[in-house]
Amino acid sequence: MKNFGTLEYVLDNYSKTWSWKVTGSRAVSMVSKLIPESWYGEGPNEAIVPDSSENVKHLKWILERYPLDILSKSVWQRKSTISKHPKIILPKTEKLERVNPGEQFRGKLLNFQKEGLDFLLKSSGNALLADEMGLGKTVQTLAYLASEKQAFPALVVAPLVTLNNWQREIGKFMKRKSRNGRLVENEVPTSTIIRRGKTEELGKFDFYIINYDLLFKRLNDLSQLDIRTIVCDEVQNLRSKTTKKYDAVKKLAALPSIKYRIGLSGTPIYNRGSEIWPIVDILRPGLLGNFNEFCEYFCYVNEKGKAIVLKSKRESLRNQLQKHVMLRRRKTDVLKELKDKVRYKEVIDADTNYYFNELDRIWKKLEEEQKDAESAFDKSSSYQRAIQSERQAAGIAKLPHVINFVTNIMEIEESVVVFCHHRSIHNLLHQNLSDFSPVSIIGGQSDKVRQEQIDKFQNGESKLMIAGLRAGNVGINLHRARYVIFAELDWSPAIHRQAEDRLHRIGQKNTVFAYYLIGNGTLDNHVANVLVDKSYEIDSIMDGNNSENFENKEKAELILAQIHDKISAK
């Protein structure tokens, strides 16, 4: 591994004290930022750092990111071992048992779900349930609420498309409890879906269900309800601590009436491991320290200012999460009868003449917009438009061959789900595959229409579902099908995993085949390398895989450089 300079314990000529001398431009730059009391040495690219336990800790942080040749090894070893990161002592989650839910719950739990219930009970309802998608996190949560004392009223915060499903599951799995505590067998708990941002009295219900984007508008109303439990479904929505929805949830979770805070997600980390900190800080405030402390110990900051969890710290972070806040099970661990999920990259033909002409047009437009840009925001927006334009051009270039591939699968298979990204591609697929009477999930549908489309597919009235990648990746069950085809590719691996797991879940009796269709001669293969062939920082934190570090970084830079290369080689 490349060394960026040297570290030596010296008697400083200026201060006449034993200090640390750092050489190397990158390391000296980091020293100047992290250690204000340091000063420049006598030579070029040289800094002097006063010897203290705090400064040794800063130097260790720098060494983890920018390896230095340590010239005073014995002194460094003695002093650096004293400056260890203080451990946070919390009671560990005990061995899990298979417990039965309270009498308010109707239905049966699988054995691993009974252990999930035990985990929530032993965590005092302040936990992250991170089971893979399709393992019944909603059911386990409802079983917990039916078993915990004084859990109501409960607030469920979830993506808009899942609100109706939550209300249905509440009615399916829970009995109503009267004010005197008597169970009413044939009635369900009261619930309301909050759909308006206008301030108004909400009334008294057992469950309040609201989407993330509306939450901050109704914060004052919700704060008056004496809510006891807050459930955050698809909690990866809170991965950014600078958003309004995060601020609203943080304030609600801190209310004195809130006793239980539950986060649910099979993919709590979307792109970078540091996204776990905001989530955990809501569920168990202080567990990972403040954000600066978390980053200082677990992360390095890349050249774009993004905090990436160090490869050497991922196991430590995973252990910390599993000991104190997170339960994570994979389907292969708990559903022995569930068949495998198999991914294929399928290279298909594409209209390269059309594609290269589009790239040429995209590049020329980008150059014009960059030249006319008046701010960094204008430049960034221009890059994003170029990226989306290229992805759409690739989708259209391979579309006839996507249609042919889907048609061939439809002739041999009962039911198929096709995911795409752009609305124009969605419409073209629908038109060209109309012989199969496809049903659709796409952004902008009402909840009623969306559910009708899902029911038609699950009931066998239609054997083809065409779904938007970001509209159809959460809150639906499509296990009737075993073939999923990605006509277009998204940049986030979590989006594809969620889409795959609409099929690969409880109830699936067959091996699920996921086909990623790669347009030959387009940039699809670069995107597919991110999604299929690489291992992720995410996996090593969530599941402990010894994966190669790939940060899914600089997508704009990557794809724009590739566009330029292809145009130049034309």
Secondary structure, DSSP 4 states (H G I P E B T S, - for coil): -----EEEEEE-TTT-SEEEEEESHHHHHHHHHH-TT-EE-SSTTEEEEE--HHHHHHHHHHHHHS--EESSHHHHHHHHHHSPPPPP--PPPPPP---PPPTTB-S---HHHHHHHHHHHHTTTEEEE-PPTTS-HHHHHHHHHHHSTT--SEEEEE-GGGHHHHHHHHHHHB-EE-TTS-EETT----EEEE---S-------SEEEEEHHHHGGGHHHHHTS---EEEEETGGGG--TTSHHHHHHHHHHTSTT--EEEEE-S-S-SS-GGGHHHHHHHHSTTTT-SHHHHHHHHEEE-TTS-EEE-GGGHHHHHHHHHHHTEE---HHHH-TTSPPEEEEEEEE---HHHHHHHHHHHHHHHHHHHHH--SHHHHHHHHHHHHHHHHHHHHHHTHHHHHHHHHHHHHH-S-EEEEESSHHHHHHHHHHTGGG--EEE-TT--HHHHHHHHHHHHTTS-SEEEEETTTSSSS---TT--EEEESS--S-HHHHHHHHTTTSSTT--S-EEEEEEEETTSTHHHHHIIIIIS--HHHHHHT---PPP-----HHHHHHHHHHHHHHT-
